Amino acid sequence: MSDPEDYNNTPTSGKRYRDSNSESEITSPTNTVLEKRPRINLDRFRRKSSPETSKMAEKQDLKSIMTEVVKASEDRTALFIKGEIKSLKDLVQTVKSIKTQVSVIQNRVKKLEIEDKRRNIIVLGIKEETQENWKTRAQIISDLANKLGITSIDYDEAKRIGFRKNPAKDRPMLIRLVRMHDKQEIMSQRSKLKGTKIFINDDLSAEDRKIQSIMRLKVAEIRKTRPTAQFRFHFKTFTCTEGSITEHYEVNDNEEAVIFNPTTRTKIP
């Protein structure tokens, strides 16, 4: 049987044991080192970090959801705007097409109006009878032919224009001629009416009458400084000739009679 003392001195033993003669506990050197290391309480850190980590995760999830919602809303808005823009483009194109058609129709109506009026003449300064009828108008037209030096005037219709608001004022008379060359003959002889207070003009639309008025005002303005100038009128233009100098005037879109170059159709400053 081994000596108890040798057994107690065994260095490799890692176990605690009791001495047969004593109740004291002996610890091996290896266990002494391990027991002196401080123990880390991980539960304390888990309890502190778990709520914060959870809140951060919730914030990240909420942020991600909001980002997805905003992106989806932006996508829907972009699609809506794109559709509205396309609708507006189609509407603009339709409006342009309608404007073009309206412009074409207006031009056709204007041409028909001009064609309908081109054989008409407007006579001003003829005394209006109280009970005027087609017979009295026939006599008036016959007297007018005599003043012009014309054998007769063939016409389809003769009537006064507008309502007679003032009995002392004679209304203009519209005469619708049968043939265009009859009108040309009358217009060529109207200078013979000078001094009679009777005037013969073309039957013009409201727009054309305004253009004629603008041109007459411009001619009156020129005559104040150039009384010897000669004028020739066309539709929206007239010429002013004085000696060897000829100026061409046109009524522009601003309702002004301005000098223009007849070759290039451009305004001359």
MARDONU-782576 format. One line per field, with one value per residue (C-alpha): x, y, z; residue in three letters; residue number from 1. Coordinates in nm, 3 decimals. Layout:
N
X: [X  ...] $
Y: [Y  ...] $
Z: [Z  ...] $
r: [ALA  ...] $
k: [NUM  ...] $
REM end
This chain:
269
X: [0.000  0.140  0.230  -0.051  0.198  0.324  -0.027  -0.105  0.197  0.098  0.116  -0.094  -0.403  -0.676  -0.932  -1.017  -0.973  -0.980  -0.682  -0.742  -0.620  -0.785  -1.117  -0.949  -0.997  -0.689  -0.706  -0.478  -0.271  -0.464  -0.802  -0.663  -0.576  -0.920  -1.108  -0.921  -1.046  -1.346  -1.670  -1.858  -2.228  -2.366  -2.727  -2.672  -2.568  -2.848  -3.106  -2.974  -2.914  -3.222  -3.481  -3.255  -3.181  -3.550  -3.633  -3.364  -3.495  -3.847  -3.724  -3.541  -3.852  -4.071  -3.823  -3.816  -4.197  -4.222  -3.965  -4.165  -4.490  -4.335  -4.183  -4.513  -4.693  -4.433  -4.469  -4.849  -4.818  -4.568  -4.798  -5.094  -4.900  -4.774  -5.128  -5.253  -4.972  -5.060  -5.426  -5.330  -5.112  -5.398  -5.632  -5.389  -5.357  -5.736  -5.771  -5.509  -5.696  -6.025  -5.862  -5.730  -6.073  -6.238  -5.984  -6.052  -6.428  -6.390  -6.184  -6.447  -6.728  -6.532  -6.474  -6.844  -6.932  -6.692  -6.829  -7.183  -7.100  -6.868  -7.153  -7.317  -7.281  -7.368  -7.511  -7.507  -7.667  -7.991  -8.296  -8.523  -8.896  -9.138  -9.333  -9.052  -9.121  -8.979  -9.135  -8.984  -8.647  -8.665  -8.706  -8.414  -8.187  -8.298  -8.208  -7.872  -7.799  -7.870  -7.627  -7.357  -7.417  -7.527  -7.826  -7.965  -7.868  -7.976  -8.022  -8.179  -8.259  -8.248  -8.309  -8.222  -7.974  -8.053  -8.334  -8.433  -8.384  -8.359  -8.613  -8.384  -8.103  -8.116  -8.015  -7.768  -7.913  -7.778  -7.813  -7.743  -7.638  -7.693  -7.350  -7.002  -6.917  -7.219  -7.058  -6.725  -6.891  -7.070  -6.752  -6.560  -6.820  -6.875  -6.640  -6.929  -7.116  -6.867  -7.053  -7.387  -7.331  -7.393  -7.124  -7.095  -6.886  -6.824  -7.037  -6.783  -6.791  -6.752  -6.383  -6.322  -6.509  -6.280  -5.976  -6.114  -6.171  -5.811  -5.681  -5.897  -5.768  -5.409  -5.474  -5.621  -5.311  -5.077  -5.271  -5.216  -4.842  -4.845  -5.155  -5.038  -5.002  -5.214  -5.366  -5.481  -5.671  -5.670  -5.812  -5.591  -5.335  -5.305  -5.030  -4.925  -4.752  -4.588  -4.369  -4.135  -4.177  -4.438  -4.505  -4.703  -4.918  -5.078  -5.309  -5.135  -5.274  -5.235  -5.483  -5.218  -5.149  -4.772  -4.533  -4.419  -4.198  -4.430  -4.155  -4.062  -4.393  -4.196  -4.250  -4.024  -3.921] $
Y: [0.000  0.339  0.608  0.862  1.142  1.050  1.042  1.385  1.536  1.422  1.743  1.619  1.562  1.812  1.693  1.806  1.546  1.525  1.433  1.127  1.304  1.644  1.789  2.075  2.087  2.096  2.254  2.176  2.461  2.439  2.492  2.785  2.978  2.914  3.018  3.352  3.461  3.706  3.570  3.782  3.820  3.794  3.812  4.168  4.273  4.077  4.246  4.594  4.545  4.345  4.631  4.875  4.622  4.548  4.917  4.967  4.668  4.806  5.145  4.979  4.781  5.094  5.290  5.012  4.999  5.377  5.369  5.104  5.298  5.622  5.448  5.280  5.615  5.786  5.513  5.548  5.928  5.902  5.668  5.898  6.207  6.021  5.923  6.280  6.423  6.184  6.284  6.652  6.596  6.418  6.703  6.966  6.776  6.756  7.130  7.208  6.990  7.163  7.507  7.409  7.288  7.605  7.818  7.630  7.671  8.041  8.093  7.912  8.118  8.437  8.337  8.260  8.595  8.779  8.592  8.676  9.045  9.095  9.195  9.427  9.802  10.032  10.372  10.653  10.996  10.902  11.059  10.805  10.836  10.783  10.506  10.369  10.045  9.848  10.087  10.398  10.220  10.129  10.498  10.587  10.336  10.470  10.825  10.695  10.537  10.872  11.050  10.791  10.816  10.451  10.331  10.107  9.911  9.545  9.432  9.147  9.330  9.678  9.752  9.988  9.868  9.877  10.041  10.402  10.543  10.904  11.014  11.299  11.056  10.852  10.488  10.339  10.138  9.796  9.705  9.346  9.353  9.074  9.070  9.154  9.364  9.585  9.664  9.734  9.981  10.158  10.181  10.323  10.602  10.698  10.995  11.167  11.182  11.430  11.726  11.539  11.401  11.053  10.790  10.433  10.179  9.806  9.587  9.487  9.274  9.438  9.343  9.483  9.803  9.850  9.805  10.061  10.304  10.264  10.327  10.639  10.781  10.717  10.884  11.190  11.205  11.190  11.455  11.707  11.715  11.598  11.744  11.657  11.282  11.039  10.726  10.391  10.147  9.769  9.519  9.568  9.791  10.123  10.310  10.670  10.827  11.167  11.243  10.948  10.811  10.541  10.406  10.091  10.082  9.780  9.734  9.490  9.269  9.555  9.758  10.003  10.125  10.083  10.109  9.771  9.631  9.478  9.239  9.087  9.171  9.304  9.621  9.915  10.106] $
Z: [0.000  -0.114  0.124  0.166  0.159  -0.187  -0.316  -0.179  -0.346  -0.699  -0.915  -1.208  -1.013  -1.107  -0.863  -0.520  -0.245  0.125  0.337  0.535  0.846  0.776  0.658  0.462  0.087  -0.136  -0.481  -0.769  -0.931  -1.261  -1.100  -0.900  -1.219  -1.380  -1.069  -1.051  -1.404  -1.383  -1.519  -1.782  -1.721  -2.080  -1.966  -1.849  -2.205  -2.366  -2.150  -2.241  -2.616  -2.716  -2.691  -2.879  -3.150  -3.185  -3.216  -3.480  -3.672  -3.654  -3.777  -4.066  -4.157  -4.137  -4.345  -4.604  -4.615  -4.652  -4.931  -5.115  -5.063  -5.189  -5.489  -5.575  -5.538  -5.760  -6.020  -6.022  -6.042  -6.327  -6.519  -6.457  -6.571  -6.875  -6.967  -6.912  -7.125  -7.405  -7.375  -7.385  -7.692  -7.865  -7.765  -7.895  -8.222  -8.247  -8.178  -8.444  -8.691  -8.605  -8.639  -8.980  -9.089  -8.953  -9.137  -9.461  -9.414  -9.334  -9.648  -9.855  -9.702  -9.768  -10.129  -10.173  -10.014  -10.243  -10.544  -10.439  -10.398  -10.692  -10.932  -10.678  -10.646  -10.354  -10.451  -10.193  -10.212  -10.393  -10.231  -10.063  -10.112  -9.822  -9.998  -10.214  -10.406  -10.699  -10.954  -10.799  -10.771  -11.141  -11.221  -10.990  -11.171  -11.510  -11.402  -11.275  -11.617  -11.785  -11.548  -11.627  -12.002  -12.023  -12.227  -11.952  -11.644  -11.628  -11.269  -11.074  -10.753  -10.603  -10.233  -9.954  -9.691  -9.319  -9.124  -9.171  -8.822  -8.937  -9.206  -9.305  -9.391  -9.714  -9.688  -9.939  -10.228  -10.321  -10.690  -10.794  -11.160  -11.412  -11.571  -11.451  -11.756  -11.675  -11.341  -11.506  -11.741  -11.454  -11.245  -11.539  -11.584  -11.221  -11.249  -11.435  -11.105  -10.961  -10.810  -10.781  -10.427  -10.567  -10.509  -10.642  -10.451  -10.454  -10.228  -9.965  -9.651  -9.309  -9.305  -9.652  -9.568  -9.269  -9.493  -9.738  -9.451  -9.331  -9.682  -9.727  -9.398  -9.510  -9.846  -9.671  -9.452  -9.754  -9.947  -9.670  -9.746  -10.110  -10.280  -10.633  -10.564  -10.766  -10.612  -10.748  -10.526  -10.525  -10.275  -9.967  -10.136  -10.315  -10.496  -10.450  -10.751  -10.754  -11.054  -11.110  -10.757  -10.685  -10.338  -10.263  -9.949  -9.785  -9.486  -9.252  -8.975  -8.726  -8.934  -9.048  -9.402  -9.447  -9.741  -9.873  -10.146  -10.413  -10.527  -10.191  -10.017  -9.719  -9.519  -9.601  -9.285] $
r: [MET  SER  ASP  PRO  GLU  ASP  TYR  ASN  ASN  THR  PRO  THR  SER  GLY  LYS  ARG  TYR  ARG  ASP  SER  ASN  SER  GLU  SER  GLU  ILE  THR  SER  PRO  THR  ASN  THR  VAL  LEU  GLU  LYS  ARG  PRO  ARG  ILE  ASN  LEU  ASP  ARG  PHE  ARG  ARG  LYS  SER  SER  PRO  GLU  THR  SER  LYS  MET  ALA  GLU  LYS  GLN  ASP  LEU  LYS  SER  ILE  MET  THR  GLU  VAL  VAL  LYS  ALA  SER  GLU  ASP  ARG  THR  ALA  LEU  PHE  ILE  LYS  GLY  GLU  ILE  LYS  SER  LEU  LYS  ASP  LEU  VAL  GLN  THR  VAL  LYS  SER  ILE  LYS  THR  GLN  VAL  SER  VAL  ILE  GLN  ASN  ARG  VAL  LYS  LYS  LEU  GLU  ILE  GLU  ASP  LYS  ARG  ARG  ASN  ILE  ILE  VAL  LEU  GLY  ILE  LYS  GLU  GLU  THR  GLN  GLU  ASN  TRP  LYS  THR  ARG  ALA  GLN  ILE  ILE  SER  ASP  LEU  ALA  ASN  LYS  LEU  GLY  ILE  THR  SER  ILE  ASP  TYR  ASP  GLU  ALA  LYS  ARG  ILE  GLY  PHE  ARG  LYS  ASN  PRO  ALA  LYS  ASP  ARG  PRO  MET  LEU  ILE  ARG  LEU  VAL  ARG  MET  HIS  ASP  LYS  GLN  GLU  ILE  MET  SER  GLN  ARG  SER  LYS  LEU  LYS  GLY  THR  LYS  ILE  PHE  ILE  ASN  ASP  ASP  LEU  SER  ALA  GLU  ASP  ARG  LYS  ILE  GLN  SER  ILE  MET  ARG  LEU  LYS  VAL  ALA  GLU  ILE  ARG  LYS  THR  ARG  PRO  THR  ALA  GLN  PHE  ARG  PHE  HIS  PHE  LYS  THR  PHE  THR  CYS  THR  GLU  GLY  SER  ILE  THR  GLU  HIS  TYR  GLU  VAL  ASN  ASP  ASN  GLU  GLU  ALA  VAL  ILE  PHE  ASN  PRO  THR  THR  ARG  THR  LYS  ILE  PRO] $
k: [1  2  3  4  5  6  7  8  9  10  11  12  13  14  15  16  17  18  19  20  21  22  23  24  25  26  27  28  29  30  31  32  33  34  35  36  37  38  39  40  41  42  43  44  45  46  47  48  49  50  51  52  53  54  55  56  57  58  59  60  61  62  63  64  65  66  67  68  69  70  71  72  73  74  75  76  77  78  79  80  81  82  83  84  85  86  87  88  89  90  91  92  93  94  95  96  97  98  99  100  101  102  103  104  105  106  107  108  109  110  111  112  113  114  115  116  117  118  119  120  121  122  123  124  125  126  127  128  129  130  131  132  133  134  135  136  137  138  139  140  141  142  143  144  145  146  147  148  149  150  151  152  153  154  155  156  157  158  159  160  161  162  163  164  165  166  167  168  169  170  171  172  173  174  175  176  177  178  179  180  181  182  183  184  185  186  187  188  189  190  191  192  193  194  195  196  197  198  199  200  201  202  203  204  205  206  207  208  209  210  211  212  213  214  215  216  217  218  219  220  221  222  223  224  225  226  227  228  229  230  231  232  233  234  235  236  237  238  239  240  241  242  243  244  245  246  247  248  249  250  251  252  253  254  255  256  257  258  259  260  261  262  263  264  265  266  267  268  269] $
REM end
